Amino acid sequence: MTATAESPGTSQRKVALITGITGQDGSYLAELLLEKGYVVHGFMRRSSTFNTSRIDHLYQDPHDPSARLFLHHADLTDGSRLVTLLEKINPTEVYNLAAQSHVRVSFDEPEFTGLTTGMGTTRLLEAIRATGVPARFYQASSSEMFGATPPPQDEETPFWPRSPYGAAKVYSYWITRNYREAYDLFAVNGILFNHESPRRGETFVTRKIAMGAAAVASGKQQYLYMGNLDAVRDWGYAKEYVEGMWRMLQAEVPQDYVLATGTAYTVRDFLEFCFRTVNLDWQDHVRFDERYLRPSEVDSLIGDASKAKRELGWEAQVLPPELARIMTEAEMVAQHAVPQR
């Protein structure tokens, strides 16, 4: 896919800009917005190889007058480029999904995490303010901001981040609220609890487990190496959560919302669900490796999405047992895996 200017005849349509469009959430959000008739622009970082596999099925030749998906090389560390592209695209909605989003990696790269996940939000908000683009702004906040604060966690729960990633997201949360209050921008925080899918990155624990279960079932590997199995998480289906993002920007008044399932399962539970899908006992195939432990752990994240249900009409439908099945079955297909008899 190549970067290009907006196609002719699209000025009457809603125009969305998605940072992080090549990621899990960005790809699902792009699908949703295209289905709703939007023109969609996405930012992606320049690299020697394309990282567009999650959105390749949405590709449209930019020379086609009916094309509604356009990609641009941009980075949240480059404020001047953000200003140039915002003036050119003139979006009605901006979804900031780009980040260094791996919690464990953030301990190894804390400065880079702060530079992108934290300050990147400031650069994007400042570009919106400076250009005067009348765009509604969505900030991808995270349940990791709550960290050590006991569950259940909702919009009023104090933050206590336990990682550089969580701390960077807290900064982004408050700078978004500051721009809303100081400059009257329509800017909202979507505080999303863990949301997963077959498009999740391979190093994230749920995808790692689903991939491992499929590989063990087909005889491609014998063991799966894991860290802390006692962490409790509220896992939902990413495809449903992007609908909640969109609904936040359709509200009359900008507010912050938690999206979550309200359920509590451990990593051990997710292992059981995935391995059960391929008719195996996870305990026969999982081994401990301390390298996957975090320097400071978050014990339990369980969200209360009552406000989103009440005001946005959003409610999670896919719960962790079904999510694990969806992800594991997708891995069996992707790996062309045939379970051992």
N, C-alpha and C positions, 0 to 999 in steps of 0.2 A: 504494500500500500504506500502511496506517495502523498506528501503534503500538497494541498492545493487550496485555492481560494474558494469561498462559498459559491455554489453553483447558482446560475441565474434563476429568477422566479421563485426564490425561497423566502423573500422578505416577510411574507405574511405568516409564515410558520413560526412556531416556537423554536428557538435555537438553544441547544444545550452544549456546554463545554464540560468535558470530563477529564480531570487529571487522573492518571493511573488507569486509563481505559484498557490497557492490555492485561490488567490483573483480574482476579476472580470477580470481584464486585463490579469493576468497570465493564467487564464483558456482559454480565447479566443486566446491568443498568443500560448499556447501549442497546441491547436487544429490546428491553422494555420501552425505551424512549422512541426507538424507530417504529415499534408497533403502534405507538400513540401518535405517530405522524411528525415527530420532531426532525429537525436537521441536527445531526450530532457531530460535534468536533471533539477530537481527543488529542491529548498531549502524550507523547512518548519520548523517552530519553534516547539520544543518539548513541548507537553502538554499531559494531562491525557486522552484527547479525540481526535479523528481524526477530522480535519477540512477540509476534502477533498471533500465535496459534489459537488463543482463546477467542479471537474475533475474526479469524480468517473466513469463517462462514458468513460473515456480514459484509464481506468485501464488495464494493461497487466501483467500477471503473470511474475515476474522477472526471473523465471526459464525457460521461453519460449525463445528459441534462437532467435526468431524474435522480441522480446520485444524491444521497442524503447523509453519507458518512465520510468524514474527512479527518485525516491525521496530520499532525504537525510535530516537528521536532522541537521540544522545549524541556526545560528543567526548572524545578522549583528553586534552584540555587541561583538562577539568572533572572533578576527582577526586570531588567530592561526588555528582555525577550517577552516576558509575561505582558508588559504594557503594550508592546507592539502587536502581539497576537490578540489581546482583548479588544484593542481599537479596530482591528481588522475583522474579527469574528462578530463583535457586538452581541454577545449571548444574552438571552433572557434568564437563563439559569446556569449556575456554575456549581459543579460537584467536585469537591476536593478529596479525592480518594488516594492520591499518591502519597507514599511514605516508605521509609525503611520499616517494615511492619513485623519483622520477626523478633519476638521478645528476647529469646536467648541470644541472638546475634547482637542485639542492642548492647549487651554487656561487653562484647568484644569490640564494638564500634560505637561507643557512646557519643563521640563528637560528631560523626557523620549522621547519626540518628537525630541529634539535636538540630543539626544544620538543615536537614530535609524535613523530618517529621514535625519539628517545632517551628523553626524560622521560615520554612517554606510556606506555611500558612500565612504568616505575616506578609511576606512578599506578594502573595496572591491577593490578599485583602487590600493591601496598599495599592496594588495595580488597579483593582476595581474602583477604589476611592479616587485615585488620581485621574483615571480616564473618565470618570463619571458614567461608566456603563451601568444602566439600570438593571443589573442582574441580581436575582435572588441567589444567595450563597449557602451551600450545604457543606459543613465540615464533618468529616468522618472521625468522630470521637470514639473512644474505646472503653470497654469495661475494665481494662487494665488500669485505668485512672483510679479506680476504687481500691485496688491492691489489697491492703491488709484490713480495710474497713469491713466489719462483719456483714454478711448478707441477711436478708435480701437488700439489694441496692436499687434505688430509684433516682429520680432527678434531684432529690434533696439530700442524698447521701454525701457526706464529706469525702473528699479524695485523699488517698494515702498510697500513692504509687510505689511500686517495689521494683522498678526497672528503669533504665534510661528511656526505654520506649514509652512506658507509662508516664514518666515525668514530662517527656516531650509532648505527649498528647494532652496533658493537663495544661501546659502552656498554650497549645493551640486552642483548647476549649476556651480559656479565659481571654485570649486575644480576639477570638470570634465574638464573644459577648461584649468586649470592649468596643469593637468596631460597630456593633449593633447599637450600643447605647451612646457612643460618642458621635457617630456619623449618621445615625438613623438608617443603617443598611438593613435590608432584609437578610439576616444571617442567622443560621440555626446550627445547633450541634445535634447530630444523631449519635447517641451513646449506644452503640451496638455491642451486645454481648457476642460471644464466639459464634460465628456463622460460617458454615463449611459447605463443601460440595465436591463433586468429582473434579472441579476446576481449581481446587485449592492447591497451593504450592506443595511440592513433594516433601519439603522439609518440615511442614507443619504436622503436628502430632496425629491429627485425625486422618489426613491423607497418607501419612507414613504407615499407620496401622492398617488402613484399607489396602494399600499396596502390598504390605507385608503378608496379610492374610491370603490375598490372591496368589502371591508368589509361593508361599508355603503350600497352599492347597494344590498347586500345579507341579510341585516338586522342584521349583526353580531355586528355592533356598530352604534352609532348615530352621534358622532362628531369626528372631526379630529382637533387636537390642533397644531397650527403653530406659528412661530415667524414672522420675517420680510417678508412681501409679496412683497415688492417693489424692492428687489434686482434683478438686470438684469444679466442674464447669457447667455452664448453661449453653448447650450447643443447639443452634438452629440451622435452617437451610438458607444459604445465601440468596438463592433465587427469590425467596419470599421477602427477604429483608430489603432488597432494592426497591420494592414497591413502597415500603415504609419511607425510604429516603425521598422518593418522589412526592409522596403525600405530605411530607413536612413542608415542601416548597409550594404546595398548593393551598396551604392554610391562609386564613386572613391575617393572622398575626404571627410574627416570627417567635417561636419558642423552641426549647430544647426537649428532646424526647429520648427515652430509653426504649430500645427494641430487644426483646428477649422472649424465651419460651416459658420462663418461670420454673423450669425443672432443674434438678441437680443430679448429675451423674459423675462418677470418677473416671479417670483414664482407664482404670481397670475394667469398669463397666463397658466402656467403648471397645476395649479389646475383646471382651466376651461377646458383644453384639456382632462385631465384624467376623470373628472366627466361627461363631455360630452360623453365620450366613453360608460358610463353606464347610459346615459340619465337622469342625475341629475344636479341640479343647485348647484354648490359648496358652494355658499353663505348661503345655508340652513344648511350646515353641518360642516362649519369650524369656530373654535373659536381661539382667541388669547391667547398665554401663553408666558409671558416674559422670562421664563427660556430658551427658544430657541433662544434668542437674543445673538449676539456676543458682547463682550466688545468693540470691534472696528469693524465696518462693512466695507465690500467691496461693493461699490454701483453698479459698472458696469464692467463686463468683456466681451469684444467682440473681437474675434480674427481675424486677417488677415493672412490667410494661402496661400497667393499668391505665396510665395517662394516654398512651398511644391508642389503646383500644377505645377509650372513652371519647377522645377528641378527634382521632384520625380514622377510626374504624378499622385499625390494623390489629391483627392477631395471628400469631404463629400457628401453622397447621401441622407441619412436619416436626416430630419430636425425635430425640436422639436414637432410639432403637430403629426407627424407620430410616433416619438419616444414615446410620451406619450400614444398613442393608443397601440403600441406594448407592453409596460410595463404593462398597465392596463389590457389588454386582457390576458397576461401571468399570472397576479395575479388572475384573475377570474378562470382560469384553475387550478392554484396551490391551491387555497383555496376551490375548488369545489363549487364555489359561483354560486348561481342562483339569478339573479336580482329580486327584489320585483316588483310586478305588481301594 
